[in-house]
Each structure stands twice: as structure tokens, then as C-alpha cells.
């Protein structure tokens, strides 16, 4: 981390960071979207004017403002304005609907709710009215944000350790959890990301995932620390987005494992020709990275790939660095930054440090997630190498227990990804009256690939050295694995719901023929 970025990382609040960066490089661009550009100076000025408009509507320090907005310049301005006032903001992923949104509004006791009106065929304003939301603001279009004279504003907040952010876990099988963050915990997470990637003021980044995801705040902090811009994508789809990547000279892209795979698929349509000529780095996190995917990206795209480990509760835990060895980048999640303590207890990864959240809105959930020493229990399984790199081996809830033996789904998935006829893979445990659970492999196959059979898959895994008791006993081939809309994580609970109805030897016979 250079001296300027190091000094800025000590900012107490997000607003202080915005203000200091704008004073240093007011004319450099920070946000690019289509043909629009916003400089750091314009970001500060715009946030102050929006803050004044919000203040005129009654938003005060501590007022809870929920916002469900796509990745747009307006979303960043609104978030920065709320940081200027010292309000408590509750970002909500724009793909959430009545159940999740209703829960978030009620649990956070939101006084205002900013929405994008009708977006991608769904009327968010109508949903807000239906849910009885207070202070509904439609702020999608340029010029739609509240506006006012910044002279009316009180002094900006000075304490970065107050809870001013409520992020929401996915809530796929139960109500979402409200995760409590401070400005300092978000700055710590963004500083870790910036330091690990080794970016400079000459880079051009990209935000192709929902800005309402905690990764949005991470990325904004990185832009402010290093003074470089990012191209915003309201909707990420390839090959359509490639034009913007090329036009604006993006040097670093990514988001999660699924994003790497999408770029690689496009690259394979034009082998030997750079997909994005200026691109030098893919980086991200949010989901496991098969080692074979790392090697394929580096070999076929000619760019570096660094992957990290984070979660809503701790936005950045570890990150691969460009100077790590290929083996470390392929098989680990990188190293923790200074100030992040990692403890492995009975195989579980536990964390303590400034980037760790303050807990949950529900105090009972907070008590359950922290151990007696103040370490957050992640529910992830892993180990530390001698070099301090973290290797994740699975989830506590993703261990398949077959005849009393623990089986790591991730171990099997990593091997499946090396098969040339496998595009993506998810391994799940399904109820079985004799075994307790049986191993089921669910595969996506590339276009044109011959359909795999269970016998072919098990033979391949056996040849790769997988123990016999870990071999899949059921095989499913699907057109597309179910994923969420944020970082494109595979939703294994949907696979369990879909394929968990058949049990025992009947299931083996039914699916064994492929």
C-alpha cells in the first residue's frame, strides 16, 4: 500500500475518506457509466447536495434509511450522502422481493426507503406501497435524487465506530439476518482488498455486481484509497458488457467464481485473441474457486487471477496477492491482512479483527455467533498453511455424512472441475435410509459435450485418487445450476429440494444410467 493510501486508510469515517480523496485529486474520475463520468470532486459535491436534500426531508444522524437500488451513479451518491449525514443505511439487494424486503424494512425500523421505481419489469414502488414502507423515494433517474444547499447540514460524523450500516444475509431458507457494520469495519475490509491487489492510480476497475452487496462498499473504499475509477454495470451480461470493458480500458475485473467462468467462456470463442486488451487481473471472492478454473483463466486469457474470502459479516478476510505463487493462488484463498486474526477450532475458521461486524440486529443471533474469546464463528472449514495462506475445505453444513464418515463436497467438486466435459459442478448430500446420506453430483456441461454417465464420472474420480466411499452414488445433469443474483453463488438448497425425493437403491438405479 503506497503512503497516500496508507494515510487515507486511517480515516475515521467513510465521509472523511470521501472528503480527503476529493481534496487530493478532485479532477480524477471515480465513477464511469455509459457516457457519464463523475470525478472525486464531483462525488463529494454531489453527495453534499443530496445530503442537504435528504436533511430537508427529515433525515438526521441515526435515521434509518433503507435503499434497494441497482448499480448506478445515483446509488453511490445516495450512499455517500447518508454517510455525510451520519444516518444508518440499510442496503437491500435489488433482486429481493416482498418477503425479504418486508422483513428488512420491519426489522430495521426504516424511516425512509429509496427504490428505483419500475426496474427490469418489476415495480419496486408498488411493492414499497404494498409493504407499507415509510418515506418512499424513487431515485432511479439522473436528477431524481433530493437536492439542497449544503450550508444547512450539521457537521459530519466524527466517530467511525458507531453502527451505521445494516446489511442482509441471503435468507434463502429462513428470514435474512441483519448484519451490523461501522464505517471503520468497512474501511478495514476495503483496505485489505486494496492492499492485496496492489492496484495503482493508473488502473481502471469495474463493479459488475450489485452495489448494495457489501462488496460495493469494499470496492468504493478501494477507489477512494488509490484514486482510480471504476466502470459501473447496472446489469452484467456477456458478451453485451464487453463493449464497455474495452471502451473504458478496464484493467481489473471480476466479482466471483461465476464471473471468471463467464469471461473464460467468452475467451474460448476467440482463442489467442485478448478478450479485453487492457485487462491484466481478475479478482473476486464470495464462492469457492476450483484450482482448475485458476489455471484455465491464466493459461487461456493471459491474465492473473487472485481470489479472496469474505462474507457479509466480514467483508474481506483473506485475499490472494499477485506475487503469490501459482500453487498458492490456485489452491488457497490468500493470506489475512495485518489485524485479522484467524483461529482454527475443530476445523472451523474463526475470526477476530477490525473488519468483523458488530453482530446482528437480533441479539440472540449475536450471542450464538461469537465464541468466548470474541472470535466470530464462520461455519466454514479450513486450515492454515505454513506460509499463512488459508485453505477452505468446505462448510460445516456442507459436510456429507455417509455411513458415519465425513465427506467434503468441495473436494469432489474440485476434482469434477478438472473433467473436460464438466462446465460446473455442485455436490450435495441427500437423505438415504441405509447410508444416512448419499453423495449426489449435479453437473452443468459445456455446449456440445457428450452427456456423462454415473459410471464415467465415478471412474474418472477413482482414477483421480478419490476414495471409494466418497464417490457419487447419484448423478444429475442440468442445463444450469440455480444461482443467486448477487455473486452468482450456487443455491444448493434448491438442488436438495429438487433431487432429494428419491432414496436408497432405487435412486441409484434410476440415475446410475446417466
Secondary structure, 3 states (H helix, E strand, C coil): CCHHHHHHCCCCCHHHHHHHHHHHCCCCEEEEECCEEEEHHHHHHHHHHHHHHHHHHCCCCCCEEEEECCCCHHHHHHHHHHHHHCCEEEECCCCCCHHHHHHHHHHHCCCEEEECCEECCEEHHHHHHHCCCCCEEECCCCCCCCCCCHHHCCCCCCCCCCEEEEEECCCCCCCCCEEEEEHHHHHHHHHHHHHHHCCCCCCEEEECCCCCCHHHHHHHHHHHHHCCEEEECCCCCCCCCHHHHHHCCCCEEEECHHHHHHHHHHHHHHCCCCCCCCCCEEEECCCCCCHHHHHHHHHHHCCEEEEEEEECCEEEEEECCCCCCHHHHHHCCCEECCCCEEEEECCEEEEECCCECCEECCHHHHHHHECCCCCEEEEEEEEECCCCEEEEEEEHHHEEEECCEEEEHHHHHHHHCCCCCCCEEEEEEEEECCCEEEEEEEEECCCCCCCCCHHHHHHHHHHCCCCHHHCCCEEEECCCCCECCCCCCECHHHHHHHHCCCCHHHHHHHHHCC
